[in-house]
């Protein structure tokens, strides 16, 4: 028989050795934790920052407990069905009007319970929770994945950090709720037709958070508030970023900035990629290639260009700092075997060297790294950092063997990229920077509150990869990360001498203009794949032929014209958590088609973007939501019909439409406001 114990803001349920605790948490939110231990505790790396609620109504009876927090009602009740085996009380979630949002599934009479715990080593469990599936339910969010799906119903998603695959385990349901799996370990979610199941390989307890709201936009905003609103985007970050793998020395990098100036092209950020250092784990310029960093930063500053420097979290055992970091316990350890995590090239090595990761979950390690970075780069006025390979990229993917300050790797390593960004955010803020951005290859729930911008990693240079980035970016925004971008042109296997790539890079630039961040990067063929001296073929905007250059130049100028609008949307993201790049249903939730379209999107509330993602395409179908009137962005003329239209898409431009009465009237030169 279950025991129900109420409090002012929730209740606890005790039965058969399980402790189930449900607390009101944030606006119209509830946190659910359960364990076979003596009591629930704080989950290592919990994403939640907003606690409690002020107007909670709790009701306890002999066989159930429930509370209402704003728009959300949570109920725990004993099943009335007769069974051979007794199952724990079930949890379900409702709107304030009594409509069911979702609930735990009633197990088969001989199956394990809907909340399942199995031995996971030591005091950890392999945990699962199974919920009902509902006809026509759709799921969005989950971070960034390369499967090309906007609606992820039917998918199985690994909850693990990988290059190009970013796990931010927040799901938005078309049934009107948001669900955060507040467990940063390795696991999976199965969005099947008959059940929805969330699973963790190793955890101390089950921990998740639920919210609801009148609209999908309200749900997204409430979820971001619960995990931390992003700061304001620095103004310098809203323009064009030039990057490549890689500029080999100071003069080569500066000559690129000078050429942009000579050509009269806008340039906001120039990136110094990896192997500019002495060794991994020393976090300073190699003076043989970068002899005067201060002069470099000063010259770029005079040109109005911000220098961004690549930082890796790996430490070479031959580096100056390795012995001290090892002695102080600042490196990730292994449960068994040698404490080595990644084989990669470095300065002074004939082949790949075995690296260790510093432990970003350790506050002392974060402070140590920031001191080294501040001394190696900050003293020159560098404030923009690219946090590459921060999944961490443990190629063996054996989290159960890693030991972090926060606990076993399989239990907590998902927070690594967030905590890595946190160290830089806190260091930059302490040094006087008001607006902070770091470019990261991975993230977890709450990364946005530390100024983490995410890009989609080392994707292929293909039209198929370009198409997959649209739902990837939309789902990333839904999951709470509003600052997102890609490598324009893709990262791998792009040959600038081919007509295929030249058309691809033009189409990618046209998409990139309407991404939160506008950034060119890639390893262009041919390039040596091995060694620390590697560099790709030219990757500047004039590197792809005269026809492509003329079209790309138009895109650079267009981004400059809309930068005020971009910054307005960044201010909105900072205040409300709403992403800049939005799935159509966030603006038009009452239109059925808006929930299914993954190849067009809203850029802020006023701009509808329909990228071209196939070779040779010169027109495409576009859905114009019926809930607004539209202007052709290139002519400023009203569009006569709503719904599906056939839009011209010459190589010079993609279909873009402006909401009539919005903040923009036309995107042509001189008429963007």
N, C-alpha and C positions, 0 to 999 in steps of 0.2 A: 504494500500500500504506500503510495507516494505521500510525502510530507511537503506541504506548501508553506513557505515562510515569506511574508510580505515585508516590504520596507517602503519608505516614502517615494522612492524612484524606481522600484522594480520588485523582483521576488527571486527566491531560491527554491528549487525543487530537489528533494532528496529521495532516491529510491535505488535499492539493490546495489549500493556502493557508488552510484554515480551522483555527482553534484552538477546540477544545471542551474546557471545563474543568468538572469535576463535583466538588463539595466536599460533605462531610458538614456539615450546618448545622442546629444545634438538635436537639431530641429527635426521633428518627426522621424527620429531614428531610434534604433534599439541595438544593443550589443548583446550577443548570445555567446556564452562560454560554458563548456562542460568538460568534465574530467572524471577519471576514476580515482584521482588523488584525493587528499583530504579537503582541498578547497581549490577554487580557481585562483589564478595568479595573473601577473602581467606577462603577456606574450613578448618574447624577445623581439625588439624591433617593431612593435605595434605601430601601425600607421595612424592611429586615431589621436587627435590632439584636442578635440572638443569633448568635454565631459558633462555628464549630468543633463538635466532639463528642469525647468522651473514650474511647470504646470502638468503634473503627471497624476493620473487617476488610476489607483491600484485596487483590484477586487480579488479577494481570496475566498474560495469555498472549499468544501471537502474534497472535491475531485478535479478542481481546475484553478488556475490563476491567470489573471489577465491585467493588462494596463493599457491605457491610451496615452500617447505622447503626440500631441498635435494631430496630424493627419493619419497617424499610424496606430493600429491596435495589435498587440501581441497576446496570444493565448496559448497556454500550455494545458493539455487535458489528457486524462487517461482514456485509452481506447475502450469503447463499449463492446467490441466484438469478443466473443468467447474464443479462446485459443488454447492449444496445448502448452505453449510457452508464453509467459508474460513478457510484454515489451515495455520499454520505458515510455513515459508520457510523451505525447507528440507536440511539436511546436508548429503553430501556423500564424500567418500574418494577414491582416485585413485592413481595408480602409476604415476611416472613422464611420462611414455609413454602413458598415457590415459586409461589404463585398470582399470576398477572399482574393488576396493577391497571390499567395502560394503557401504551401505547407509541406512538412515532412511527409514522406510516403509511408503508408502502412505496409510493413514487410509481409512477405509470404510467411505462412504460419510456422514453417520450419527453418526460415532463413535467419541470418544475423539481424540484430536490431538496426533501426534506421540511423542510429549513431553508433558507429563501430570502432572499437579500440583493439589493436593487436600489438604484441610486443615489438618495439622498435629499437631496442638496445638501451640498457640502463633504465632511467626513469622516463624514457620517451615511448610514445605509441605511434603506430601507423594508424591514422584516423581517417574515417570516412563519414560523410553525412549525405543521405539520399532524400531528394525532394520529388514531389509529384511533377510530372510533365503535363502540359496543357495544350490542347489543339490550337494551332496557329500562333503560338508564342514565338517571339523572336528575341535574340540576344545580341547585344552590342557591347563593345569595350574590350576588356581583357588585355589591353596594352597593344603592342605592335607585333603583328604576325604577317608572314609572307604567303599565306594561303589564298589571298585575293578575295576573301569573303567580307562583306559588310555585316550581314546577318549570319551569325555563327551557330545557329541552331543546327544540330546534327554533327557538329565537329567535336573532336577530342583534342584538347589543348594541353600541352605539357606546361606545367608551372615551373619553369626553369629559365635562367638567363643564358642566352646564346647570342653570338654575333648575328645581327639582323632580327632576332626574336627577343622581344622585350616583354617580360611578364609584369603587368600591373593588374592584379586580380580583382578588378571591379567590373561587374556586369550590370548593364541596363536592360531591363526586360520591357517588352512592348505591353505587358500587363500592368505596368505602372509602378514598378519598384526598382530600386538599386540594391545590389548585393556586393559587399566587399568581403572577400576571403582574407581575413586579417592574420594570415599565417605565411611567413616569408620563406618557408622551406620548399624543398622539391616536392612536387605532386602533380596532379592533373585535374581537369574538370571534363566531365563527359556530359554533353548536351544532347542526350538521346531522345528518341520519340517516346519512350516509355518511362524514363526516369532522368533526372538531373543529379549527377553525383560529383561532389567535391572530395578530393582525397589529398592527404599529406603523408609523405613517407615517414616522417619523424617529427613529433610534436609533443609538447607537455599537456596540451589540451586542445579542444576544438574552440575556435574563436572566429566569429564572423559578425558583420554589422549590416543592418538593413535600413533603408529609408524609403519614403514615398513622397509624392507631391502631386499637385494639380497637372503638371506638364512634364515631359521629359527634360526640358531645360531646367525646371525647378529641381528635379532629382539630381541632375549633374551638378548644379550649383551647391546643393546641400551636401553631396558627397565630397566635393572639393573643400567646402568649409570644414567638414569633419576631419579631413586629412591635411589641411593647411593651404591657404590661398597663396598663389605665387606672388612674388614681389613685382614691381614695375619693371618692364623690359628697359634696359639702357637704350638711350636714343641711338647710340652708335651701332647697335645690333640690328636695326630695322632696315639698313641699306644692303648693298651687294657685298658678298664675301667672296674673295678670290683664294682658291686653294688648289693644291695638287700634291700628289706623291712624287717627289718632294723637292723643294728648293734646297740645293746642296750647300750653299754658303750665303754669307751676308750680301755680297755684291749681286749675286743672281736674284735674290729676293728683292733687293732695292731696285734693280733695273726693271722688274715687273711693275712696281709702283710708279716709277718714273714714266714708263710707257703708257700706263693708264692716264697719267697726267698729260703727256704729250698728245694723246688722242682725244682728250677732253671727255673721258669716260668716268662716270661715277664709280667710286670705290670706297667702301666703308671699312672693310676688314681685310687684312692680308694675313695668311696663316703660315706659320713656321712648323712644319710637320716633324715627325720623329727622326732620330739619329742626328739631331743637332747637338745632342748631349755628349758628354765624355763617356759615361757608361750608364746603363739603366740603374737607377737607384742613387744617382748623384745629383740630378735635377739642376743642371747648370749647362751653359753653352760650352762647346768645344772651341777654345780660343783660336785654334788653327784655322777654323772655317768661319768663325763668327768673332772677329778680333775686337770689335768695338760696339757692343750691344747698345750702349747709350747713344752713340751717334746714329745708329740705325733707328732707334725708337724716336729720336729727336727729328730726324729727317721725315719719317713717316708721319709724325705729328704735324709737321709743317704742311704736309700734303693732305691732311685731314683723314688719315688712315690709322685705324687701331690695329696693333700687332697682337695676334693670338698665337700662343705657344702650346705645342702638344706636350702633355704630361702623361706618362705611363705609371701604373701603380706597381710595377715589377721591380725587383731588386736583384742585381747580378751579384753572386757571391764574391766576385772580384772587385766590386765597387768599394769606394772609401767608407761608405756608411753601413755596409752589411754587418760587420762584426758587432758594432754598437747596437744596431737594431735587433740583431739576434739575441744579444746579451740582455737587452731590456724587455724582451718579449713583445716586440712590435711587429713581428712577422707572423703570417698564418703558419700554424703547425700542422703536422700530420699525425693521425692516431698511430699509424704504422708505416714503416718504410722511410726512405729519405724524404726530407721536407722540401721537395722540388715540385713545381707546379706547371711551368710552361717552358718549352724549348723554343728559343727564338734567337735571331741574330743580334749581335751587339758590336759596338766598337771594340776593336782589338781581338776579335775571335775569328778563327778560320771557318767555323761552322756554327750551328745553333748552340747557344749556351743555355743551361738550365737555370731558370729564374724562380724566385719566390715572390709571392705577393705580400705587400705590407697589409696589416690587419686594419682595414678601415672601420671595423666595428669597435675598435679600441680608441677611446678619446685621446689617450696619450699618443698613440700612433698618428692620429690625425693632426695633433698639435706639432709633432715632430716633423711630419712631412711639410706642413705649412711653413714652419721655420726655415726649412731647407729651400722651399720654393720661393719664399719671400726674399731670402738672401741671394738665390741664384737668378731670379727674374724680377721680383718686386722692386728691388733697389733701382732698377732702370725705369720704373714707371709702368711696367707691364701688369695689366689687370684682367686680361682676357685669357682664359685657359681652356684647352681642349683636353678633356679627360677621356682618352682613348682606352680601349681594351679593358673597360671597367666592369665587365659582367660579374665576376672576373672570368677571363677567358682561360679557364682550366680545361685544357683540351681533353683530358681523360674523363671529365665530368663525373668525378667520384666524390661527391659532396660528403658522403658518409665517412670519408677518410680525413677530411679537413677539420681542423679545430680552430675556431675563432674565439675572440674575447666574448662574443655573444652566445657561444655554444657550438654544438656540433654543426658542421656545414650543411648537412641535409635538413636540419631544422631551421637555419637562419641565414643561409648565404644569399638569399634573394635581396636582402637589404644592403648588400655590399655597395652597389652603385649609388644608392641614396646616401649612405653614410660617407662615401668618398666625396660626393658633391657637398655634403654638409660641412666637411672640414674646410673646403675652399670658401664656401659661403661665409662661414663664421670668421675665417681669417680675413677675408676681404672686407667684411663689415667692420671688424675690429680695426682695420687699417684706415677706415674712413670712407670706404666706397658705399654710397647709398643704394645704388641699383647694381645688382650682381647677376651675371650670367656665366655659366659654365656649359660647354658643349660636351655632351655625354653620349656614349654608345649604348648605355643601358639605364634603366630606372626601375624603381619600385613605387608602390603607393606612398604618396607624400613627398616624392622627389621634387615636385613643383615648388614646394615651400622653400627649398634651398636654391632656387634659381637655376634648376637643371633644364637645359634645352636638349632635346634628344634628336639624333638623326638616325636614319634607317639602316646604317651599317654598310657592310661590304657587299652590296647587291650587284647583280649583273647589269651590263650595259645592253639591255634589250627592251623592246617595246612591251614584252610581257611583264618585265620587272617594273617598268613605268606604270602600267595599268594596276599592278598590285599595290603600288604606293598610295593610291587614292584611298581605298578602304583602310589601309594600314594607318594613315594619318588621321582619318576620321575616327577610327576606333581608339587611337591614342588620346585624342582630345576628349572623347566620351569617358575614358578611364581616368581623366584628371590632369593630363600633361598637355598644357596649351601651347608650349613652345616646341615646335617640331619642324624638321626639314629632312631633305634627302641630299645625296650626292647628285647634283644636276649632271645628267648624262650617265648615271650609274657609276659604280666603282671599278668593276672588273671586266676585262676583255673587250674594251672599247677601242676601236682603231679609227683615229680622226681622219685618216686618208680615204675612208670608204664613204660612199654616198649613203649607205644605211645609217652609219653613225652620225653623219652630218644632219640628216633629217631628224634622227632621234634626239640629238642635243638641242635642236631648235624647238621641237615639241616639248622637251623637258624644261627648257627655259620658260616657255609659255605657261607651263604648270607652276614652275618655281616662283614666278612673279607673285602668284596668289597662294603661296605657302607662308606660314608665320615667319620663317627665316628664309632668306634668298641666298643660296650658297652653292658655288661650283666647286666640285672636288672629283678626284678619280685618279686611278693608275692607268694612264693611257698606253696602249701598245705602240711600238715594242718597248719593253722594259725588262731589266734583269730581275728575276724573281728572288734571287738569293743574295745575301750579304747586306752589310750596313751601308754600302755605297749606292744602293738602288735608287733609281729615280725614273719616273715615267716620262713618256713623250710630252711635248708641250700641251698645256691645258688652259691657256688663256683664251679669252673670248675671240681673239683674232686668229686662233690656231686651227679653225675648222673650215677654211675657205672663205672667199669673199662674199658669196651669197649668204652663207650662214652667218657670217659676221655682221652684215647689214641688218639681218632680222634680229639677231641677238642684241645688237646695240639698241634697237627699238625697245626691247624688253627691259634693258637697264634704265632707259629713260622713263619708261612707264612706271617702274617700281619707284623711281625718285618722285614722280608726280603723286603717287598714292601713299607715300610714306606718312603724311599726316593722318590719313584714314587708318593706316596700319597701327599707328601709335594710339589712336582713339580706341581701337579694338583691344590693344594690349592693356590699356587702362581699364577697360571693361573686364578683361580676363582677371586682372589683379583684384578688382573689386568684387566680382561675382563668381569667378571660376569658369565662366563660359568660354569654350575654346574659340579661337579666331576662325579656324577651319572647321565647319560644322556640317554634319549630315543634314540632309534636307528636312528630316522629321523634327529636328530641334527647333526649326522655325515654323514648320507647317505640320504639326502633329496630327491634325484631323484629316490629312490626305493620305489615303492608303498607298498610293504610288511612292510617296516620299519615304516610306519605311523600307522600300525594296531597291532603291536606286543607289548603287555604289560607285558610279563612274562620273558623277557630277556632285557639286557641293556648294554651300554658301560660304563666302569669305566675309566674315562678319554678317550683319543682318541685311546688307544692301546689295551684295555682289553675288551673282550666281555664275559659277565657273564650270565649263564642260570641256575638259581636256581631250585632246586627240591622242590615242594610245595605240595606233596601228600604222604601219608603213603605208604610205600612199593615199591615206584617207583625206578627202577634201570636202566632205560634208558628213554630218552625223545627226542622229535624232537627239533632241534635248527635251526634257520635261520641264515646263514652266509652271510652277504651282499655281493653282487657281485662286489661292488666297491672297494674291497680290497682282498688281499691274506691273508690266515690265517695259523697259526701254532697251533697245539695242545699244550696247556699251560703246560701239565704234561710231555710230551715227547719231546717237541721242534720240532717234525716232521711236515712238511708241510701237510696241509689238501688238498686232491686231488680235491675236488669239492666244489663249492659254492652253495648258495641257501639252500634249506632244506636238512638237514642231520639227521640221527639217531645217537644219542650220548649215549655212555655208561655212567651210573651214579651210580656206586657202592656206598655203604654207606660212603666210605672213601673220596669221592670227588664229586663235581658237574662239569658239563661241563663248561670249561673256554677255551677261544681261544685268541691268541695274534695276533695283526695285524703284518704281515710280514714287516720288515723294521722299526718297531716302537722301543720304548725305552726298551722293555722287550723281552727276547728271550725264557725264560723258567721259570716256577715257582717252580720247584723242588729245594730241598735244595742245596745251594751252586751255583745255576745257575739262579739267578733272574735278572741279569743285562746283 
